[in-house]
Structure formats: C-alpha cells, structure tokens
Amino acid sequence: MFNQTRYQTGETDDIIKEMNNRKIPCVDVDDNDELNWFIGKLAENGIFKVEDIPHDKYARDRVKEPEFEFRIAFSNNIGNIDESENKSLMYIDFYFQPFDDRTYDTIGEM
C-alpha cells in the first residue's frame, strides 16, 4: 500500500486547494447521498461536475485499491464541457467504504 491523503467530505477547503494545485485528491464517501451532498458543496464554491464526461472506474488499480469507486471530472464553468475543449479540468478520486459481508450472528460459531 502506498501513502496518500484520503480526505473526508467535510474537508472541502483542503480538497479545493488540492484541485487548484492541479492534484487529484482522494475523497472517502459512505454512499451516493453523501457523494451528491459533496458535489453540491463544491458547486457552492464554484466547482461544478462535468456531466459530459463519464465517471472513470478504471483510473486506479481496483485490485490494489478495492474501495476505489470512480474518478469524476469537475470544472470552474457551469454546464457541459467537452474534455478535448477544456484543458483546465479538475478531478477527484472517490472511495466508497467497503461493506462487510460477514454476519454477526453468533449462532453456530465456536
């Protein structure tokens, strides 16, 4: 495993600073509701999700990082932007917390 900073959605200012420095921050989210809330917080700060560019599920090695979900493109411009037209796109890598499939039912366990 390699070292990287994984931000929480409440650290919006730090995430925006990373994006403005042309870095791709990694952000932990619990579910789609939190993801949508966070995208709304970015929009309040003038950073908008680019709808024309699909989420990139292959931006990172999913074998080494199974909790990686996708990379989303953002821009300072409202509306749809073609990736080839805008070289100033910003990205965030989103990580969803893995679900533990184990049951905690102790019946039958020794």
Secondary structure, 3 states (H helix, E strand, C coil): CCCCCEEECCCHHHHHHHHHCCCCCEEEECCHHHHHHHHHHHHHCCCEECCCCCCECCCCCCCCCCCEEEEEEEECCCCCCCCCCCCCCEEEEEEECCCCCCCCCCCCCC
